[in-house]
C-alpha cells in the first residue's frame, strides 16, 4: 500500500481514504477574461495576458537568465486593450513557471489585481498549467504546520486510481447501506460523489457535491448514534453496584457535591449496572470536580468485586490521583503503576490500579482483564493499546478537561453518551486580563504583590519553534526571577528528567516555591493549592482550550485568582479577538461552542491531538454550520426539537 506519511495527521489510514476530503473552493479555468478587472475588489480573477517583459535576480540583486538561484522577479504583461499589469514574484516556485513562456506568448494566470504605487499590480499569481486550462480545479485545505494543501492534493490525484475502494470506505465509515446512500443523494454509486468532488465538470457540479457530502456526513453522525444505541449486551459487563453504598461514598466528599456531579455519577452508575459495556465521556469544565465524579463509581465498582484501572497521561497526575483516592476511600487499597514493572511482582488485583500507560504492560504480564477502565485527562489510546487493555465486556469511561458541548460532541464523539460538569463545587473568582509589553512593570508589581501576600505565581511559555527554544526561554526567565527571589523560584521544561520535574512540582504543591517558570509540560489536572496568579506568555500561540485549561490551574481551592495573557509583541487582529473572548467569558462550554463556530465544525481536534477516523467527520475539510449540527442532533434524538 502507498505510504501516506504525514497524511495520517489528517486522520487517514490509507491512500484511497484521502478521497474522503472536501475542497475548500473551486476555480473555474474555462473562460479567461482578456481585459484587466477593476483593482482592489478583494476578488481573484482568471485572466489570459500577453508577456512583454521579464527580469529575475538572485538574493544579492544580481540579474539572472534562468530560474536556478532566483529569489525575486518582475514581470510585465498586457491585456487585450494594451493596458499593462506589473507582477512581483518572490521565490523560485513563483518565478519558475514564467520562464517557460517566450515574449509575446499568452499566459493564463489567476490572482488578485491591486493598485500599487498608482498602477495595476499582482503579487505571486498562479500560472495555470496547460493541462488545467478548460477545467475546474479543486483547492484543498491542509493542516497548519503539519500537512500542506499541495501534499494533500497530490495524494488525492494519486488516490483517484483507487476510487472504488474509497467508495466502499465511505459506505463503511458512514455505516450506510448503498440503497440508503442512493435514496439520500440521488447518486447510483458513492464513487460518483467522489468524482464530482475532485474532478467536477463545472463549479456548480462541485458545489452540489459538497452539499451532498454534508448531507451524507450528517447522516453518518446519526448512524453512529443509532449503532451505539443498538449495540448488543455482553456477558460480564454488568457490575452489581450497591446504590446505598454509592450514596455512602458520595457523603465522604470534603465539600458539598454539585448537582452536575450527582447527575453524572448517577449516569455512570446506571451504565455500569446494565448488560451493555459502557462507553461514556465525562466532560467537565475546569475545577468542576471530575476526579471525585469518576472516583465514586470506581470505588463502588471495586467494592462490587470488579477489577478497576484509572489511567492518567503522566506520572505526576497518576500519583496525585492515587493520593486523592486513598484519602477519600481509606478502606480501598490502591496499586500505583507509573513505570516499567520489569521483574517486579505487582498484584494488580490487590486494589484499584492507578497509573500511566505502564499499566498496559503490567496487565499483560499479570494476565489481568479489567472490568472498568477510566482514562483521565484526555489520555488517548491507540487501537492496539485498547485491544491490550479492554475486553469485549470492559466498561470504558473517558474523562476530559476539555469542555465539549453536545453539538460538538455529535461531531467529535460520534454521538457517544456524554456527562457534563459545568458548575464548580467550590466558589471562586478568576480575573482575566491581557497585558502588553508597555505594561510589563505593572505585571511585575502584581507578581511581587501576590508573592508578598503569601500566594504563588507561575509563568507558562508555549512551544513555538521546538522544545529547545522554549527551554531557553524558560531558563532565561528563571534566571531573571532568581535575582530577586533566589531559591523560591523553580522551573520545569521538557529538557528535564521525569524525576527532576516531579521534584520541582512537588515543591510547588507543598508551598516550598513561590514562583514557577514552565513550558506546557505542566500537566492538565495537576493541582497547585496555593497558585493565585498564572501568566501565559505569548498567548496567541495557545489554542482557546489550552488557555482556558491554564486559567483552570488558578485558585483551585476557591477564592480569588488572576490569569494574565502577556503579549511581549504585537499580534494579529484575529488572534486578539480570540484572546478578548477569554476575558469576556469564563464558561468553557460557551468558549468551545464559539471556537467551534469560528473554526467550523469540520476540524474539532483538541490542540496537540492527532485525529483518527473515529473522531473526525466523514470528510476532512468539511465545515458544518451550527444549524446543520443542531438539525443532526435533533434527528439523532440527542436534543429535543424546538417548537
QUIVEN-V383671 format. One record per residue. N is the residue number from 1. PHI is phi in degrees with one decimal (none if undefined). OMEGA is omega in whole degrees, -180 to 180 (* if undefined). Layout:
n=N phi=PHI omega=OMEGA
n=N phi=PHI omega=OMEGA
This chain:
n=1 phi=none omega=-180
n=2 phi=-60.1 omega=178
n=3 phi=-76.0 omega=-176
n=4 phi=-96.1 omega=172
n=5 phi=50.2 omega=-175
n=6 phi=-63.4 omega=-178
n=7 phi=-63.5 omega=174
n=8 phi=-62.0 omega=180
n=9 phi=-69.8 omega=176
n=10 phi=-95.7 omega=179
n=11 phi=95.9 omega=-179
n=12 phi=-89.4 omega=179
n=13 phi=-116.4 omega=-180
n=14 phi=-152.7 omega=179
n=15 phi=-61.7 omega=179
n=16 phi=-56.9 omega=-178
n=17 phi=-65.2 omega=178
n=18 phi=-62.8 omega=178
n=19 phi=-69.9 omega=175
n=20 phi=-83.7 omega=-179
n=21 phi=-133.3 omega=176
n=22 phi=-111.9 omega=176
n=23 phi=-63.0 omega=178
n=24 phi=-80.3 omega=176
n=25 phi=-164.6 omega=175
n=26 phi=-124.8 omega=177
n=27 phi=-117.4 omega=-175
n=28 phi=-95.1 omega=-180
n=29 phi=-109.5 omega=178
n=30 phi=-86.7 omega=-171
n=31 phi=-126.7 omega=180
n=32 phi=-73.9 omega=173
n=33 phi=-86.5 omega=-177
n=34 phi=-111.6 omega=176
n=35 phi=-119.4 omega=-177
n=36 phi=-54.9 omega=177
n=37 phi=-75.7 omega=174
n=38 phi=-61.5 omega=-180
n=39 phi=-77.2 omega=171
n=40 phi=63.5 omega=177
n=41 phi=-90.0 omega=-177
n=42 phi=82.3 omega=-179
n=43 phi=-116.8 omega=177
n=44 phi=-87.5 omega=-178
n=45 phi=-132.4 omega=175
n=46 phi=-98.3 omega=-172
n=47 phi=-130.0 omega=171
n=48 phi=-112.7 omega=-173
n=49 phi=-127.0 omega=-177
n=50 phi=-103.1 omega=-179
n=51 phi=-78.5 omega=180
n=52 phi=-123.7 omega=179
n=53 phi=-144.7 omega=178
n=54 phi=-157.5 omega=175
n=55 phi=-144.3 omega=-179
n=56 phi=-131.2 omega=-174
n=57 phi=-141.7 omega=175
n=58 phi=-88.3 omega=-176
n=59 phi=-65.6 omega=-179
n=60 phi=-86.8 omega=-178
n=61 phi=93.1 omega=179
n=62 phi=-74.7 omega=-179
n=63 phi=-69.3 omega=180
n=64 phi=-127.0 omega=177
n=65 phi=-109.8 omega=180
n=66 phi=-141.2 omega=-173
n=67 phi=-74.1 omega=-178
n=68 phi=-60.6 omega=-180
n=69 phi=79.8 omega=-178
n=70 phi=-71.6 omega=179
n=71 phi=-122.8 omega=-179
n=72 phi=-137.1 omega=179
n=73 phi=-142.5 omega=177
n=74 phi=-132.3 omega=-178
n=75 phi=-130.0 omega=172
n=76 phi=-119.8 omega=177
n=77 phi=-130.9 omega=177
n=78 phi=-128.2 omega=178
n=79 phi=-90.2 omega=-176
n=80 phi=-66.2 omega=179
n=81 phi=-103.4 omega=179
n=82 phi=88.4 omega=179
n=83 phi=-75.4 omega=-176
n=84 phi=-84.7 omega=175
n=85 phi=-130.8 omega=-179
n=86 phi=-96.6 omega=-176
n=87 phi=-119.8 omega=177
n=88 phi=-104.5 omega=-177
n=89 phi=-124.2 omega=177
n=90 phi=-125.3 omega=175
n=91 phi=91.7 omega=-178
n=92 phi=-58.7 omega=180
n=93 phi=-58.4 omega=179
n=94 phi=-81.5 omega=-176
n=95 phi=-82.1 omega=-170
n=96 phi=-55.5 omega=-179
n=97 phi=-58.9 omega=-179
n=98 phi=-73.1 omega=-178
n=99 phi=-74.7 omega=-178
n=100 phi=-82.5 omega=-175
n=101 phi=-112.5 omega=174
n=102 phi=-85.9 omega=176
n=103 phi=-62.4 omega=-177
n=104 phi=93.0 omega=180
n=105 phi=-79.4 omega=176
n=106 phi=-87.2 omega=-180
n=107 phi=-114.8 omega=175
n=108 phi=-89.2 omega=-175
n=109 phi=-137.5 omega=-178
n=110 phi=-134.6 omega=180
n=111 phi=-179.7 omega=-178
n=112 phi=-103.2 omega=178
n=113 phi=-87.3 omega=179
n=114 phi=-128.7 omega=175
n=115 phi=-97.8 omega=179
n=116 phi=-134.4 omega=-177
n=117 phi=55.4 omega=174
n=118 phi=79.9 omega=-179
n=119 phi=-136.3 omega=179
n=120 phi=-63.5 omega=-176
n=121 phi=-145.3 omega=171
n=122 phi=-139.9 omega=178
n=123 phi=-124.5 omega=177
n=124 phi=48.2 omega=177
n=125 phi=-70.4 omega=177
n=126 phi=-82.0 omega=172
n=127 phi=-93.1 omega=-175
n=128 phi=-79.4 omega=178
n=129 phi=-64.8 omega=-178
n=130 phi=-52.0 omega=-178
n=131 phi=-65.8 omega=-178
n=132 phi=-94.7 omega=-179
n=133 phi=-66.4 omega=-177
n=134 phi=84.6 omega=-180
n=135 phi=-131.0 omega=174
n=136 phi=-104.9 omega=-177
n=137 phi=-105.1 omega=173
n=138 phi=-75.7 omega=178
n=139 phi=-115.2 omega=-175
n=140 phi=-103.1 omega=179
n=141 phi=-116.9 omega=177
n=142 phi=-86.3 omega=178
n=143 phi=-125.4 omega=-171
n=144 phi=-51.4 omega=177
n=145 phi=64.8 omega=-179
n=146 phi=-129.3 omega=-179
n=147 phi=-137.4 omega=-180
n=148 phi=-79.4 omega=177
n=149 phi=-63.4 omega=-180
n=150 phi=-65.2 omega=179
n=151 phi=-63.1 omega=179
n=152 phi=-63.8 omega=-180
n=153 phi=-61.5 omega=179
n=154 phi=-64.2 omega=179
n=155 phi=-65.0 omega=180
n=156 phi=-64.7 omega=177
n=157 phi=-59.9 omega=179
n=158 phi=-67.8 omega=-176
n=159 phi=-73.9 omega=-179
n=160 phi=-59.5 omega=177
n=161 phi=-69.6 omega=-178
n=162 phi=-116.3 omega=-172
n=163 phi=-64.9 omega=179
n=164 phi=-65.9 omega=178
n=165 phi=-63.9 omega=179
n=166 phi=-64.4 omega=179
n=167 phi=-62.6 omega=178
n=168 phi=-67.7 omega=177
n=169 phi=-63.1 omega=179
n=170 phi=-59.6 omega=180
n=171 phi=-63.4 omega=-178
n=172 phi=-65.0 omega=-177
n=173 phi=-73.0 omega=177
n=174 phi=-83.4 omega=-176
n=175 phi=52.0 omega=-170
n=176 phi=-127.4 omega=173
n=177 phi=-73.4 omega=-177
n=178 phi=-62.0 omega=177
n=179 phi=-62.7 omega=178
n=180 phi=-66.3 omega=177
n=181 phi=-62.2 omega=-179
n=182 phi=-63.5 omega=-180
n=183 phi=-65.5 omega=-177
n=184 phi=-73.4 omega=-170
n=185 phi=-105.0 omega=-174
n=186 phi=80.4 omega=179
n=187 phi=-101.8 omega=-177
n=188 phi=-73.9 omega=-172
n=189 phi=-132.1 omega=175
n=190 phi=-56.2 omega=177
n=191 phi=-61.1 omega=178
n=192 phi=-64.1 omega=178
n=193 phi=-63.3 omega=-179
n=194 phi=-66.1 omega=177
n=195 phi=-63.7 omega=-179
n=196 phi=-67.1 omega=177
n=197 phi=-71.0 omega=-170
n=198 phi=-103.6 omega=177
n=199 phi=-137.9 omega=-178
n=200 phi=-70.3 omega=177
n=201 phi=-81.0 omega=178
n=202 phi=-150.5 omega=177
n=203 phi=-63.3 omega=179
n=204 phi=-60.5 omega=179
n=205 phi=-65.2 omega=178
n=206 phi=-64.8 omega=179
n=207 phi=-62.6 omega=178
n=208 phi=-66.3 omega=177
n=209 phi=-64.6 omega=178
n=210 phi=-65.1 omega=178
n=211 phi=-61.0 omega=179
n=212 phi=-66.4 omega=179
n=213 phi=-60.1 omega=177
n=214 phi=-63.4 omega=-180
n=215 phi=-63.1 omega=179
n=216 phi=-65.8 omega=-180
n=217 phi=-63.9 omega=179
n=218 phi=-61.5 omega=179
n=219 phi=-64.9 omega=178
n=220 phi=-62.4 omega=178
n=221 phi=-64.3 omega=178
n=222 phi=-62.8 omega=-180
n=223 phi=-62.5 omega=179
n=224 phi=-65.5 omega=178
n=225 phi=-61.4 omega=-178
n=226 phi=-65.2 omega=179
n=227 phi=-64.8 omega=179
n=228 phi=-66.7 omega=-179
n=229 phi=-66.8 omega=-175
n=230 phi=-97.8 omega=-179
n=231 phi=-66.4 omega=-175
n=232 phi=-77.7 omega=173
n=233 phi=-71.0 omega=-179
n=234 phi=-128.9 omega=180
n=235 phi=-62.3 omega=179
n=236 phi=96.5 omega=-179
n=237 phi=-73.4 omega=-177
n=238 phi=-69.8 omega=177
n=239 phi=-107.6 omega=-173
n=240 phi=-84.0 omega=-178
n=241 phi=-78.4 omega=178
n=242 phi=-91.2 omega=-177
n=243 phi=-67.3 omega=175
n=244 phi=-63.4 omega=179
n=245 phi=-66.8 omega=177
n=246 phi=-60.5 omega=179
n=247 phi=-61.4 omega=178
n=248 phi=-65.3 omega=179
n=249 phi=-64.7 omega=179
n=250 phi=-63.3 omega=-179
n=251 phi=-67.3 omega=179
n=252 phi=-75.0 omega=-176
n=253 phi=-58.3 omega=178
n=254 phi=-77.4 omega=179
n=255 phi=-146.4 omega=177
n=256 phi=-88.2 omega=-177
n=257 phi=-57.8 omega=179
n=258 phi=-75.2 omega=177
n=259 phi=-61.5 omega=177
n=260 phi=-62.1 omega=180
n=261 phi=-63.0 omega=-179
n=262 phi=-62.9 omega=179
n=263 phi=-65.9 omega=-180
n=264 phi=-64.0 omega=178
n=265 phi=-60.2 omega=180
n=266 phi=-63.6 omega=180
n=267 phi=-64.0 omega=-179
n=268 phi=-67.6 omega=-180
n=269 phi=-62.7 omega=178
n=270 phi=-60.7 omega=177
n=271 phi=-61.5 omega=-176
n=272 phi=-69.4 omega=179
n=273 phi=-90.0 omega=179
n=274 phi=-115.6 omega=-180
n=275 phi=-80.1 omega=180
n=276 phi=-103.0 omega=-179
n=277 phi=-55.8 omega=-178
n=278 phi=-67.7 omega=167
n=279 phi=-135.3 omega=-173
n=280 phi=-133.2 omega=176
n=281 phi=-112.9 omega=174
n=282 phi=-105.0 omega=-177
n=283 phi=-109.0 omega=-178
n=284 phi=-127.9 omega=172
n=285 phi=-66.8 omega=-177
n=286 phi=-59.7 omega=176
n=287 phi=63.7 omega=178
n=288 phi=-97.5 omega=174
n=289 phi=84.2 omega=180
n=290 phi=-65.6 omega=-175
n=291 phi=-59.0 omega=179
n=292 phi=-61.8 omega=-177
n=293 phi=-63.0 omega=179
n=294 phi=-89.9 omega=179
n=295 phi=-70.6 omega=179
n=296 phi=-62.5 omega=177
n=297 phi=-62.3 omega=178
n=298 phi=-63.5 omega=-180
n=299 phi=-65.5 omega=180
n=300 phi=-63.3 omega=178
n=301 phi=-66.4 omega=179
n=302 phi=-63.0 omega=179
n=303 phi=-66.0 omega=177
n=304 phi=-87.9 omega=177
n=305 phi=96.8 omega=-178
n=306 phi=-85.9 omega=173
n=307 phi=-92.2 omega=-170
n=308 phi=-124.0 omega=176
n=309 phi=-131.7 omega=174
n=310 phi=-118.3 omega=-176
n=311 phi=-109.5 omega=179
n=312 phi=-114.9 omega=-176
n=313 phi=-75.9 omega=-178
n=314 phi=-158.0 omega=-175
n=315 phi=-62.0 omega=-176
n=316 phi=-63.0 omega=-179
n=317 phi=-68.0 omega=179
n=318 phi=-60.8 omega=179
n=319 phi=-66.5 omega=178
n=320 phi=-64.2 omega=179
n=321 phi=-63.7 omega=180
n=322 phi=-61.4 omega=180
n=323 phi=-66.0 omega=179
n=324 phi=-64.7 omega=-180
n=325 phi=-62.8 omega=-180
n=326 phi=-65.8 omega=-178
n=327 phi=-72.8 omega=180
n=328 phi=-76.3 omega=-173
n=329 phi=-125.0 omega=-171
n=330 phi=-62.1 omega=-176
n=331 phi=-82.1 omega=-178
n=332 phi=-101.1 omega=178
n=333 phi=-69.4 omega=180
n=334 phi=-122.7 omega=178
n=335 phi=-107.2 omega=-177
n=336 phi=-100.2 omega=179
n=337 phi=-129.7 omega=-177
n=338 phi=-122.0 omega=180
n=339 phi=-153.1 omega=180
n=340 phi=-55.1 omega=-177
n=341 phi=-80.1 omega=-180
n=342 phi=56.4 omega=-180
n=343 phi=-93.3 omega=-180
n=344 phi=-67.8 omega=177
n=345 phi=-92.8 omega=178
n=346 phi=-111.6 omega=-180
n=347 phi=-85.9 omega=-177
n=348 phi=-71.9 omega=179
n=349 phi=-91.6 omega=-175
n=350 phi=-83.0 omega=-179
n=351 phi=175.4 omega=174
n=352 phi=-73.9 omega=-179
n=353 phi=-86.8 omega=176
n=354 phi=-125.4 omega=-179
n=355 phi=-175.0 omega=176
n=356 phi=-91.8 omega=178
n=357 phi=-67.1 omega=172
n=358 phi=-61.0 omega=177
n=359 phi=-60.8 omega=-178
n=360 phi=-57.9 omega=-178
n=361 phi=-70.7 omega=179
n=362 phi=-64.7 omega=179
n=363 phi=-66.5 omega=179
n=364 phi=-63.3 omega=-180
n=365 phi=-63.9 omega=-178
n=366 phi=-84.4 omega=-178
n=367 phi=68.6 omega=-178
n=368 phi=-93.3 omega=173
n=369 phi=-115.5 omega=-175
n=370 phi=-82.7 omega=176
n=371 phi=-90.9 omega=178
n=372 phi=-142.2 omega=176
n=373 phi=-121.2 omega=177
n=374 phi=-115.7 omega=178
n=375 phi=-100.1 omega=-174
n=376 phi=-96.0 omega=173
n=377 phi=56.0 omega=170
n=378 phi=65.3 omega=178
n=379 phi=-66.2 omega=-177
n=380 phi=-101.7 omega=177
n=381 phi=-100.4 omega=170
n=382 phi=-74.2 omega=179
n=383 phi=-58.8 omega=-179
n=384 phi=-63.1 omega=180
n=385 phi=-65.8 omega=179
n=386 phi=-61.9 omega=-179
n=387 phi=-62.7 omega=179
n=388 phi=-73.7 omega=-169
n=389 phi=-105.8 omega=-171
n=390 phi=-118.3 omega=176
n=391 phi=-89.6 omega=-180
n=392 phi=-54.9 omega=-177
n=393 phi=-91.3 omega=-173
n=394 phi=-68.6 omega=174
n=395 phi=-85.5 omega=-175
n=396 phi=-128.0 omega=178
n=397 phi=-122.4 omega=177
n=398 phi=-108.9 omega=178
n=399 phi=-101.6 omega=-179
n=400 phi=-126.5 omega=178
n=401 phi=-84.1 omega=177
n=402 phi=-90.8 omega=178
n=403 phi=-68.1 omega=-179
n=404 phi=-120.2 omega=176
n=405 phi=-62.7 omega=-175
n=406 phi=-64.8 omega=178
n=407 phi=-66.7 omega=177
n=408 phi=-67.6 omega=-178
n=409 phi=-60.2 omega=180
n=410 phi=-59.7 omega=178
n=411 phi=-79.3 omega=-170
n=412 phi=-70.2 omega=-172
n=413 phi=-113.1 omega=179
n=414 phi=61.3 omega=176
n=415 phi=82.7 omega=176
n=416 phi=-59.3 omega=177
n=417 phi=-58.5 omega=-177
n=418 phi=-135.6 omega=174
n=419 phi=-104.5 omega=-172
n=420 phi=-115.9 omega=174
n=421 phi=-114.0 omega=-179
n=422 phi=-113.8 omega=-173
n=423 phi=-99.9 omega=180
n=424 phi=-92.9 omega=179
n=425 phi=-70.0 omega=-180
n=426 phi=-113.6 omega=-179
n=427 phi=-64.9 omega=176
n=428 phi=-154.6 omega=179
n=429 phi=-131.8 omega=179
n=430 phi=-116.4 omega=178
n=431 phi=-87.8 omega=-179
n=432 phi=-110.6 omega=-178
n=433 phi=-138.5 omega=170
n=434 phi=-105.1 omega=179
n=435 phi=-125.3 omega=-180
n=436 phi=-93.6 omega=-178
n=437 phi=-59.0 omega=-178
n=438 phi=-64.8 omega=-178
n=439 phi=-105.5 omega=-175
n=440 phi=-63.2 omega=179
n=441 phi=-67.3 omega=177
n=442 phi=-62.4 omega=178
n=443 phi=-63.8 omega=179
n=444 phi=-60.6 omega=180
n=445 phi=-63.4 omega=179
n=446 phi=-65.0 omega=178
n=447 phi=-59.4 omega=-178
n=448 phi=-66.2 omega=178
n=449 phi=-66.4 omega=179
n=450 phi=-60.4 omega=-178
n=451 phi=-66.7 omega=180
n=452 phi=-61.8 omega=-180
n=453 phi=-83.7 omega=176
n=454 phi=96.9 omega=179
n=455 phi=-88.0 omega=177
n=456 phi=-119.7 omega=179
n=457 phi=-131.5 omega=178
n=458 phi=-144.4 omega=172
n=459 phi=-113.2 omega=-178
n=460 phi=-120.6 omega=-179
n=461 phi=-109.3 omega=178
n=462 phi=-81.6 omega=172
n=463 phi=-89.4 omega=-176
n=464 phi=-110.0 omega=-178
n=465 phi=-109.2 omega=179
n=466 phi=100.9 omega=-177
n=467 phi=-63.7 omega=-177
n=468 phi=-61.2 omega=-180
n=469 phi=-65.9 omega=178
n=470 phi=-64.7 omega=178
n=471 phi=-58.5 omega=179
n=472 phi=-63.5 omega=179
n=473 phi=-64.8 omega=179
n=474 phi=-63.8 omega=-179
n=475 phi=-63.7 omega=-180
n=476 phi=-63.7 omega=179
n=477 phi=-65.0 omega=178
n=478 phi=-57.8 omega=-179
n=479 phi=-66.2 omega=179
n=480 phi=-62.3 omega=-178
n=481 phi=-71.6 omega=179
n=482 phi=-64.0 omega=-179
n=483 phi=-63.8 omega=-179
n=484 phi=-105.6 omega=-175
n=485 phi=-113.5 omega=176
n=486 phi=59.6 omega=-176
n=487 phi=-77.1 omega=177
n=488 phi=-79.7 omega=-179
n=489 phi=-109.1 omega=175
n=490 phi=-128.4 omega=176
n=491 phi=-141.5 omega=-180
n=492 phi=-138.5 omega=176
n=493 phi=-152.4 omega=-173
n=494 phi=-67.2 omega=180
n=495 phi=-82.7 omega=-179
n=496 phi=-93.9 omega=177
n=497 phi=-74.9 omega=179
n=498 phi=-59.7 omega=-179
n=499 phi=-65.4 omega=179
n=500 phi=-63.8 omega=179
n=501 phi=-64.7 omega=-180
n=502 phi=-60.6 omega=-179
n=503 phi=-62.1 omega=-179
n=504 phi=-66.0 omega=-178
n=505 phi=-66.3 omega=177
n=506 phi=-63.9 omega=176
n=507 phi=-64.8 omega=179
n=508 phi=-65.8 omega=180
n=509 phi=-63.4 omega=-177
n=510 phi=-82.5 omega=180
n=511 phi=83.4 omega=-180
n=512 phi=-79.7 omega=176
n=513 phi=-115.2 omega=179
n=514 phi=-98.1 omega=-176
n=515 phi=-143.6 omega=179
n=516 phi=-120.9 omega=174
n=517 phi=-110.8 omega=-171
n=518 phi=-146.7 omega=166
n=519 phi=-91.3 omega=-175
n=520 phi=-76.1 omega=174
n=521 phi=-73.9 omega=172
n=522 phi=-60.7 omega=-173
n=523 phi=-75.7 omega=172
n=524 phi=-60.5 omega=178
n=525 phi=101.1 omega=179
n=526 phi=-69.5 omega=-176
n=527 phi=-102.0 omega=170
n=528 phi=-110.3 omega=-172
n=529 phi=-55.9 omega=-175
n=530 phi=-97.3 omega=-176
n=531 phi=-72.9 omega=-177
n=532 phi=-107.5 omega=-176
n=533 phi=-135.2 omega=173
n=534 phi=-129.5 omega=-179
n=535 phi=-113.7 omega=174
n=536 phi=-92.8 omega=-178
n=537 phi=-85.1 omega=-176
n=538 phi=50.9 omega=-173
n=539 phi=-64.7 omega=-180
n=540 phi=-63.7 omega=180
n=541 phi=-88.8 omega=175
n=542 phi=-99.6 omega=172
n=543 phi=-80.6 omega=180
n=544 phi=-58.1 omega=-179
n=545 phi=-63.4 omega=179
n=546 phi=-62.7 omega=-180
n=547 phi=-63.5 omega=179
n=548 phi=-65.2 omega=177
n=549 phi=-66.0 omega=178
n=550 phi=-62.4 omega=177
n=551 phi=-58.5 omega=-179
n=552 phi=-69.0 omega=177
n=553 phi=-75.5 omega=-171
n=554 phi=-89.7 omega=175
n=555 phi=51.7 omega=-176
n=556 phi=-63.0 omega=-178
n=557 phi=-95.4 omega=179
n=558 phi=104.1 omega=180
n=559 phi=93.6 omega=-175
n=560 phi=-105.2 omega=178
n=561 phi=-143.5 omega=-177
n=562 phi=-130.3 omega=174
n=563 phi=-123.9 omega=-175
n=564 phi=-113.7 omega=173
n=565 phi=-102.3 omega=-173
n=566 phi=-98.0 omega=-178
n=567 phi=-106.2 omega=178
n=568 phi=-68.3 omega=-179
n=569 phi=-143.9 omega=-179
n=570 phi=-61.9 omega=-179
n=571 phi=-128.9 omega=-180
n=572 phi=-70.4 omega=-179
n=573 phi=-59.9 omega=-179
n=574 phi=-62.9 omega=178
n=575 phi=-67.4 omega=179
n=576 phi=-62.3 omega=179
n=577 phi=-63.2 omega=179
n=578 phi=-63.0 omega=-179
n=579 phi=-68.0 omega=179
n=580 phi=-64.8 omega=177
n=581 phi=-59.9 omega=180
n=582 phi=-69.3 omega=179
n=583 phi=-70.9 omega=-177
n=584 phi=-93.5 omega=-173
n=585 phi=-140.8 omega=178
n=586 phi=-107.3 omega=-177
n=587 phi=-87.6 omega=-177
n=588 phi=-62.0 omega=-179
n=589 phi=-72.4 omega=176
n=590 phi=-65.3 omega=178
n=591 phi=-59.7 omega=-179
n=592 phi=-63.7 omega=178
n=593 phi=-63.9 omega=-178
n=594 phi=-65.9 omega=178
n=595 phi=-65.6 omega=179
n=596 phi=-64.7 omega=179
n=597 phi=-66.0 omega=-179
n=598 phi=-72.6 omega=-180
n=599 phi=-88.1 omega=-171
n=600 phi=87.6 omega=-177
n=601 phi=-86.0 omega=-178
n=602 phi=-97.9 omega=-179
n=603 phi=-136.3 omega=-174
n=604 phi=-104.9 omega=179
n=605 phi=-65.5 omega=177
n=606 phi=-71.2 omega=180
n=607 phi=-56.3 omega=177
n=608 phi=82.3 omega=-176
n=609 phi=-106.5 omega=174
n=610 phi=-82.0 omega=179
n=611 phi=-75.1 omega=171
n=612 phi=-134.0 omega=-178
n=613 phi=-58.2 omega=-177
n=614 phi=-79.2 omega=-176
n=615 phi=-126.3 omega=168
n=616 phi=-109.8 omega=175
n=617 phi=-62.6 omega=-178
n=618 phi=-58.5 omega=-180
n=619 phi=-113.9 omega=174
n=620 phi=-68.5 omega=178
n=621 phi=88.2 omega=-179
n=622 phi=-78.7 omega=178
n=623 phi=-104.7 omega=179
n=624 phi=-103.0 omega=179
n=625 phi=-81.1 omega=178
n=626 phi=-59.1 omega=-180
n=627 phi=-63.5 omega=179
n=628 phi=-65.5 omega=178
n=629 phi=-65.9 omega=180
n=630 phi=-61.0 omega=179
n=631 phi=-61.7 omega=178
n=632 phi=-67.0 omega=179
n=633 phi=-64.5 omega=177
n=634 phi=-64.5 omega=-179
n=635 phi=-62.1 omega=-179
n=636 phi=-81.1 omega=-180
n=637 phi=80.6 omega=180
n=638 phi=-76.3 omega=178
n=639 phi=-135.6 omega=-179
n=640 phi=-72.7 omega=176
n=641 phi=-70.3 omega=179
n=642 phi=-82.7 omega=-180
n=643 phi=-69.1 omega=*
